[in-house]
């Protein structure tokens, strides 16, 4: 289905309450704390723990030794967290565009070293469970490569993915009608807890991890609620800092924050109808610094101590050495080096766990992208050419 926006009333003076009432994406953003709470209560409760225990048992008994993760858009981006954890534990893991895996990856089997065997686990991610590439992929794997394990992660019970995957995990995000918001947050949480639980050294260790996760998630929900209820003006502040005529945003990150960098780039394109690019801090230094001018607008996401100094260095260089561009610097620790810099706007959140900090990072950017759209009288989250579920691919 194609949605065409022909005309719209002037929304530039709308309050947040008016925006929530008229635009489903805005309402979804403000429902994120409740969606996260629903996920956390289920997977730290009896039923959810039993489900995870069953997955852990299959993982152990099947002796899976390689993982292929596939999704499209937000589903693929969030998978970056699980890729990091599997890799950290020495499990070969490929995170790949579901379409590329479908049309190219599954057709290059070598008889001597097959891509798929009984120790291969596919984790397919689709918030709708009906995305064209994922729906075709689960059919292909289950019909012709039945020896492999297939787990599906989706928000939709009764979807093609939920029905055809060997095991289905649900995001518990509630209905989502526009640009991904609630489901992205909950997919991040799933990609964090799933590999940790199944690779835990014992059931007791898995349970202890979930207990810790519950405590950390409560802090996350509290911080997110505070941001969305007490710091709503942050969106206008960032728009004023960048300028409402911003035409491109470069989003620079490393580690866990790469997931949200990619999500933010996609959402800005969808919501504000301007170009945006996600890039790692290392890649940005290998040539792309040449595009920095005084009109350059960038976001740097830095919630991990391992590369914090590198992120601060890029922010400082963008503002000083490389053309004097502007930087929105989203972090979980105040930077003395960047404090008081007129071309750097620091936003500090309170979540220390870099895997969970990804949610605070996207929430800050959501406030910006909504208010940038409003400033230009664009309905936030209103599609012109696409729809919520892409069924061609």
Beta strands, then each sheet from edge to edge (+ up, - down):
strand 1: 66-71
strand 2: 92-97
strand 3: 120-125
strand 4: 149-154
strand 5: 167-170
strand 6: 248-253
strand 7: 275-280
strand 8: 297-302
strand 9: 326-331
strand 10: 344-348
sheet 1: 2+ 1+ 3+ 4+ 5+
sheet 2: 7+ 6+ 8+ 9+ 10+
end
